Amino acid sequence: MVVTLGYWDVRGMAHAIRLLLEYTGTPYKERQYSSGPASNFDPSDWTKEKEKLGLDFPNLPYLIDGSTKLTQSNAILRYIARKHNMCGETEQEKVHVDMLENHLMDLRLSFIRLCYNPDFEKLKPAYLEQLPGKLRELSRFLGSRAWFAGEKLTFIDFLAYDVLDQQRMFVPDCPELQGNLSQFLQRFEALEKVGAYMRSGRFMKTPIFLRTAQWCTKKE
């Protein structure tokens, strides 16, 4: 059965989901909603449908898999991952997954708040000042492991890849994104199905944000 992923026509919160769907070989189609130009933000493409889809909590992204309908990006990642035993196997791995799921979301949301803030340029220096410490924490946690939860790939690595890749795009010369974090990014991109997706016409690296944001709102 083909599942349906609904989201805006940007990378945003759906990137890790798209990567996981591709990696697991899950047949899917996308419903991408347009928001119009920044000068005339118009969510009507989404709002005219949102109450008609049978979602308990209408929001984007959503995933529809037959009679199963769910929203919230991490819930969607977990749903897909459970089908493929990618939520951690040992208790220690599961603890890592649970902790990192929330920690990485904190990092993601702080970056989102910055990029959608009209005072982006004023706030950017403070964000850049605290970023190296956050990245060093992730580097220490990863250590010499291949993947963040342990030696086996979990859905957390898809979330971590997205968060780290955005920071790499934002600060290309960031020293803290060298070493084991750089190796992690390269290792992830070398996964056969991930690499094939990234080389395909379906892949969306940019835009990351809607046109109302202050950074990365255009397709490159």
C-alpha positions as a Markdown table, in Angstrom:
| # | Residue | x | y | z |
|---|---|---|---|---|
| 1 | Met | 0.0 | 0.0 | 0.0 |
| 2 | Val | 1.3 | 3.5 | -0.9 |
| 3 | Val | 1.4 | 5.9 | 2.1 |
| 4 | Thr | 0.7 | 9.6 | 1.7 |
| 5 | Leu | 3.0 | 12.2 | 3.2 |
| 6 | Gly | 1.5 | 15.7 | 3.5 |
| 7 | Tyr | 3.6 | 18.8 | 4.0 |
| 8 | Trp | 4.4 | 22.2 | 2.6 |
| 9 | Asp | 6.4 | 22.4 | -0.6 |
| 10 | Val | 9.7 | 22.9 | 1.4 |
| 11 | Arg | 12.2 | 20.7 | 3.1 |
| 12 | Gly | 11.2 | 21.7 | 6.6 |
| 13 | Met | 10.1 | 19.1 | 9.2 |
| 14 | Ala | 9.5 | 16.5 | 6.5 |
| 15 | His | 13.1 | 16.0 | 5.4 |
| 16 | Ala | 14.0 | 13.2 | 7.9 |
| 17 | Ile | 10.6 | 11.5 | 7.1 |
| 18 | Arg | 11.3 | 11.5 | 3.4 |
| 19 | Leu | 14.8 | 10.1 | 4.0 |
| 20 | Leu | 13.4 | 7.4 | 6.2 |
| 21 | Leu | 10.7 | 6.4 | 3.7 |
| 22 | Glu | 13.3 | 6.2 | 1.0 |
| 23 | Tyr | 15.8 | 4.2 | 3.2 |
| 24 | Thr | 13.1 | 1.7 | 4.2 |
| 25 | Gly | 11.8 | 1.3 | 0.7 |
| 26 | Thr | 8.3 | 2.4 | 1.7 |
| 27 | Pro | 6.1 | 3.2 | -1.3 |
| 28 | Tyr | 4.8 | 6.7 | -0.8 |
| 29 | Lys | 3.4 | 9.7 | -2.6 |
| 30 | Glu | 3.5 | 13.3 | -1.5 |
| 31 | Arg | 0.8 | 16.0 | -1.1 |
| 32 | Gln | 2.8 | 19.2 | -1.2 |
| 33 | Tyr | 0.9 | 22.3 | -0.1 |
| 34 | Ser | 1.8 | 25.8 | -1.5 |
| 35 | Ser | 2.0 | 28.8 | 0.8 |
| 36 | Gly | 2.3 | 31.5 | -1.9 |
| 37 | Pro | 4.9 | 34.3 | -2.0 |
| 38 | Ala | 6.3 | 35.8 | 1.2 |
| 39 | Ser | 4.6 | 39.1 | 0.4 |
| 40 | Asn | 1.2 | 37.4 | 0.3 |
| 41 | Phe | 1.4 | 34.3 | 2.6 |
| 42 | Asp | -1.6 | 32.2 | 1.7 |
| 43 | Pro | -2.1 | 28.8 | 3.5 |
| 44 | Ser | -5.5 | 28.2 | 1.9 |
| 45 | Asp | -4.1 | 25.2 | -0.1 |
| 46 | Trp | -3.7 | 23.5 | 3.2 |
| 47 | Thr | -6.5 | 25.0 | 5.3 |
| 48 | Lys | -9.2 | 24.1 | 2.7 |
| 49 | Glu | -8.3 | 20.4 | 3.2 |
| 50 | Lys | -7.1 | 20.1 | 6.8 |
| 51 | Glu | -10.5 | 19.3 | 8.4 |
| 52 | Lys | -11.4 | 16.9 | 5.6 |
| 53 | Leu | -8.6 | 14.3 | 6.0 |
| 54 | Gly | -9.8 | 12.5 | 9.2 |
| 55 | Leu | -6.8 | 13.6 | 11.2 |
| 56 | Asp | -7.2 | 13.7 | 15.0 |
| 57 | Phe | -5.0 | 16.7 | 15.3 |
| 58 | Pro | -4.8 | 18.4 | 11.8 |
| 59 | Asn | -1.3 | 19.6 | 11.2 |
| 60 | Leu | 1.6 | 19.3 | 8.8 |
| 61 | Pro | 3.4 | 17.0 | 8.3 |
| 62 | Tyr | 0.9 | 14.2 | 8.3 |
| 63 | Leu | 1.1 | 10.5 | 7.2 |
| 64 | Ile | -1.8 | 8.5 | 6.0 |
| 65 | Asp | -1.2 | 4.7 | 5.8 |
| 66 | Gly | -4.6 | 3.1 | 5.1 |
| 67 | Ser | -6.7 | 3.5 | 8.2 |
| 68 | Thr | -3.8 | 4.9 | 10.2 |
| 69 | Lys | -3.6 | 8.6 | 10.1 |
| 70 | Leu | -1.1 | 10.6 | 12.2 |
| 71 | Thr | 0.6 | 13.9 | 12.6 |
| 72 | Gln | 3.7 | 15.3 | 14.4 |
| 73 | Ser | 7.0 | 14.7 | 12.7 |
| 74 | Asn | 8.6 | 12.6 | 15.4 |
| 75 | Ala | 5.5 | 10.4 | 15.8 |
| 76 | Ile | 5.6 | 9.8 | 12.1 |
| 77 | Leu | 9.3 | 8.9 | 12.2 |
| 78 | Arg | 8.7 | 6.5 | 15.1 |
| 79 | Tyr | 5.7 | 4.9 | 13.3 |
| 80 | Ile | 7.8 | 4.1 | 10.2 |
| 81 | Ala | 10.8 | 3.1 | 12.3 |
| 82 | Arg | 8.8 | 0.6 | 14.4 |
| 83 | Lys | 7.9 | -1.3 | 11.2 |
| 84 | His | 11.6 | -1.8 | 10.5 |
| 85 | Asn | 13.0 | -2.3 | 14.0 |
| 86 | Met | 14.8 | 1.1 | 13.9 |
| 87 | Cys | 13.8 | 2.4 | 17.4 |
| 88 | Gly | 16.7 | 0.7 | 19.2 |
| 89 | Glu | 17.1 | -2.9 | 20.4 |
| 90 | Thr | 18.8 | -2.8 | 23.7 |
| 91 | Glu | 17.5 | -0.8 | 26.7 |
| 92 | Gln | 20.6 | 1.5 | 26.4 |
| 93 | Glu | 19.9 | 2.2 | 22.7 |
| 94 | Lys | 16.2 | 2.9 | 23.5 |
| 95 | Val | 17.3 | 5.4 | 26.2 |
| 96 | His | 19.6 | 7.1 | 23.7 |
| 97 | Val | 16.8 | 7.3 | 21.1 |
| 98 | Asp | 14.3 | 8.7 | 23.6 |
| 99 | Met | 16.8 | 11.3 | 24.9 |
| 100 | Leu | 18.1 | 12.4 | 21.5 |
| 101 | Glu | 14.7 | 12.6 | 20.0 |
| 102 | Asn | 13.8 | 15.4 | 22.4 |
| 103 | His | 17.3 | 17.0 | 22.5 |
| 104 | Leu | 17.5 | 17.3 | 18.7 |
| 105 | Met | 14.0 | 18.8 | 18.6 |
| 106 | Asp | 15.2 | 21.5 | 21.0 |
| 107 | Leu | 18.1 | 22.3 | 18.7 |
| 108 | Arg | 15.8 | 22.2 | 15.6 |
| 109 | Leu | 13.2 | 24.5 | 17.2 |
| 110 | Ser | 15.8 | 27.1 | 18.4 |
| 111 | Phe | 17.1 | 27.3 | 14.8 |
| 112 | Ile | 13.5 | 27.6 | 13.4 |
| 113 | Arg | 12.7 | 30.4 | 15.8 |
| 114 | Leu | 15.8 | 32.3 | 14.7 |
| 115 | Cys | 15.1 | 31.9 | 11.0 |
| 116 | Tyr | 11.5 | 33.0 | 11.2 |
| 117 | Asn | 12.3 | 36.0 | 13.5 |
| 118 | Pro | 12.1 | 39.4 | 11.8 |
| 119 | Asp | 15.2 | 40.3 | 14.0 |
| 120 | Phe | 17.2 | 37.5 | 12.4 |
| 121 | Glu | 20.3 | 39.6 | 11.8 |
| 122 | Lys | 20.3 | 41.0 | 15.3 |
| 123 | Leu | 19.8 | 37.5 | 16.9 |
| 124 | Lys | 22.2 | 35.6 | 14.6 |
| 125 | Pro | 25.4 | 36.5 | 16.5 |
| 126 | Ala | 24.0 | 35.1 | 19.8 |
| 127 | Tyr | 22.9 | 31.9 | 18.1 |
| 128 | Leu | 26.4 | 31.5 | 16.5 |
| 129 | Glu | 28.0 | 32.0 | 19.9 |
| 130 | Gln | 26.2 | 29.1 | 21.5 |
| 131 | Leu | 26.2 | 26.8 | 18.5 |
| 132 | Pro | 29.8 | 25.4 | 19.0 |
| 133 | Gly | 29.0 | 24.2 | 22.5 |
| 134 | Lys | 25.9 | 22.4 | 21.3 |
| 135 | Leu | 27.8 | 20.7 | 18.5 |
| 136 | Arg | 30.6 | 19.7 | 20.9 |
| 137 | Glu | 28.1 | 18.0 | 23.1 |
| 138 | Leu | 26.8 | 16.0 | 20.2 |
| 139 | Ser | 30.3 | 15.1 | 19.1 |
| 140 | Arg | 31.2 | 13.9 | 22.6 |
| 141 | Phe | 28.0 | 11.8 | 22.8 |
| 142 | Leu | 28.6 | 10.2 | 19.4 |
| 143 | Gly | 32.2 | 9.4 | 20.3 |
| 144 | Ser | 33.6 | 6.6 | 18.2 |
| 145 | Arg | 30.2 | 5.0 | 17.5 |
| 146 | Ala | 29.0 | 4.7 | 13.9 |
| 147 | Trp | 25.5 | 5.9 | 14.8 |
| 148 | Phe | 24.0 | 8.0 | 17.6 |
| 149 | Ala | 22.1 | 5.4 | 19.5 |
| 150 | Gly | 24.6 | 2.6 | 19.1 |
| 151 | Glu | 26.2 | 0.5 | 16.4 |
| 152 | Lys | 22.9 | 0.1 | 14.5 |
| 153 | Leu | 21.1 | 2.7 | 12.5 |
| 154 | Thr | 17.9 | 4.1 | 14.1 |
| 155 | Phe | 15.4 | 6.8 | 13.1 |
| 156 | Ile | 17.3 | 9.2 | 15.4 |
| 157 | Asp | 20.2 | 9.3 | 12.8 |
| 158 | Phe | 17.8 | 10.6 | 10.2 |
| 159 | Leu | 16.7 | 13.4 | 12.6 |
| 160 | Ala | 20.4 | 14.1 | 13.6 |
| 161 | Tyr | 21.4 | 14.2 | 9.9 |
| 162 | Asp | 18.8 | 16.8 | 9.1 |
| 163 | Val | 19.7 | 19.0 | 12.1 |
| 164 | Leu | 23.4 | 18.8 | 11.5 |
| 165 | Asp | 23.2 | 19.3 | 7.7 |
| 166 | Gln | 21.2 | 22.5 | 8.2 |
| 167 | Gln | 23.9 | 23.8 | 10.5 |
| 168 | Arg | 26.5 | 22.8 | 8.0 |
| 169 | Met | 24.7 | 24.8 | 5.4 |
| 170 | Phe | 24.2 | 27.8 | 7.8 |
| 171 | Val | 27.9 | 27.8 | 8.9 |
| 172 | Pro | 29.9 | 26.0 | 6.3 |
| 173 | Asp | 33.3 | 26.6 | 7.9 |
| 174 | Cys | 32.2 | 25.6 | 11.5 |
| 175 | Pro | 35.2 | 23.7 | 13.0 |
| 176 | Glu | 32.8 | 21.7 | 15.3 |
| 177 | Leu | 31.3 | 20.1 | 12.2 |
| 178 | Gln | 34.5 | 18.5 | 11.4 |
| 179 | Gly | 35.8 | 15.3 | 13.0 |
| 180 | Asn | 33.3 | 12.6 | 13.9 |
| 181 | Leu | 30.3 | 14.7 | 13.1 |
| 182 | Ser | 31.6 | 15.2 | 9.6 |
| 183 | Gln | 32.3 | 11.5 | 9.4 |
| 184 | Phe | 28.7 | 10.8 | 10.5 |
| 185 | Leu | 27.3 | 13.0 | 7.8 |
| 186 | Gln | 29.4 | 11.3 | 5.2 |
| 187 | Arg | 28.5 | 7.9 | 6.5 |
| 188 | Phe | 24.8 | 8.7 | 6.3 |
| 189 | Glu | 25.0 | 10.1 | 2.8 |
| 190 | Ala | 26.9 | 6.9 | 1.7 |
| 191 | Leu | 23.9 | 4.7 | 2.6 |
| 192 | Glu | 22.9 | 3.2 | -0.7 |
| 193 | Lys | 19.3 | 4.1 | -0.7 |
| 194 | Val | 19.9 | 7.5 | 0.8 |
| 195 | Gly | 22.6 | 8.3 | -1.7 |
| 196 | Ala | 20.3 | 7.2 | -4.6 |
| 197 | Tyr | 17.5 | 9.4 | -3.3 |
| 198 | Met | 19.9 | 12.4 | -3.0 |
| 199 | Arg | 20.9 | 12.0 | -6.6 |
| 200 | Ser | 17.3 | 11.7 | -7.8 |
| 201 | Gly | 15.0 | 14.4 | -9.0 |
| 202 | Arg | 12.7 | 13.8 | -6.0 |
| 203 | Phe | 15.3 | 15.1 | -3.5 |
| 204 | Met | 14.6 | 18.5 | -2.0 |
| 205 | Lys | 17.7 | 20.0 | -0.3 |
| 206 | Thr | 16.2 | 23.5 | -0.5 |
| 207 | Pro | 14.2 | 25.6 | 0.3 |
| 208 | Ile | 14.3 | 24.6 | 4.0 |
| 209 | Phe | 11.8 | 27.2 | 5.1 |
| 210 | Leu | 8.6 | 28.9 | 4.0 |
| 211 | Arg | 9.0 | 32.2 | 2.2 |
| 212 | Thr | 8.2 | 34.1 | 5.3 |
| 213 | Ala | 11.5 | 33.0 | 6.9 |
| 214 | Gln | 14.7 | 35.1 | 6.8 |
| 215 | Trp | 17.0 | 32.3 | 5.5 |
| 216 | Cys | 17.0 | 29.5 | 2.9 |
| 217 | Thr | 13.6 | 30.2 | 1.4 |
| 218 | Lys | 14.5 | 29.6 | -2.2 |
| 219 | Lys | 15.4 | 26.5 | -4.2 |
| 220 | Glu | 19.1 | 26.5 | -5.1 |
